[in-house]
């Protein structure tokens, strides 16, 4: 049986998580974000340049707190930029006339 103090703690934690969730969704509107389950925040996004469909490549991010999730999502968003820069540096392999 839950005491009043425990119920108050649970309610406060839930309200805080909802506040963090709102802030994360405003900062990263294109990400799907789940509230903590067993202490883990989870976010997912379709790889950049792809349309969402069942076999689409996804970025999955997990973290122990909303702050850590924010940092991980930012890191995941920088990855495609780095991939695009790397591709632009490589010489293209377009076959020309032989």
C-alpha angles and dihedrals in degrees: 000000000000119000123220091255092054092047089050091050092049091048091049092049091048092049091049091050091050089052091050091046091053091049092048093048091050091050095043107026094164093059125085106225128192124203116245117293115184088352097306127116111206132197132178134190134177112250111267115267093027130101117231111262133142096272096040119134110250138199110225120194128184130181141165095237140024090249092053091046090053091052092047092049090050089050091049091050091053092052096073090050090054091047091052092048090050092050092050091054094053116087112250117251098219111153112232130194113298 
